[in-house]
Amino acid sequence: MGARAWRAAAMLLLLAGTAEAQTPNVNLIPELKSKTPEEIEQDRITEKAYKDSLRKIPDAKVSSDPWGDVRSTDAPKAAPAKSRSRPSHSAN
């Protein structure tokens, strides 16, 4: 192996080492934790209270259109089509 090959191999090793150092050490699959019966019951109570509170919110009757007062409610009327007649050129 020549000197060039050794230099190339050394560069590859250096680059591979720095690339490996940049990867974060993140565990994408955390340990599964089972809930106790008390925690399950508490979650059920919390979920029921949340759903009950959503039922108490009144339906919105007012439009939330900020331009509602500016726009007219009538449909725009089409302008009548103008008949285009060509001016007659009379030679005298």
Summary of the structure (lengths in Angstrom):
residues: 92
radius of gyration: 38.4
end to end distance: 103.9
largest distance: 107.8
contacts: 87
relative contact order: 0.04
helix: 42%
strand: 0%
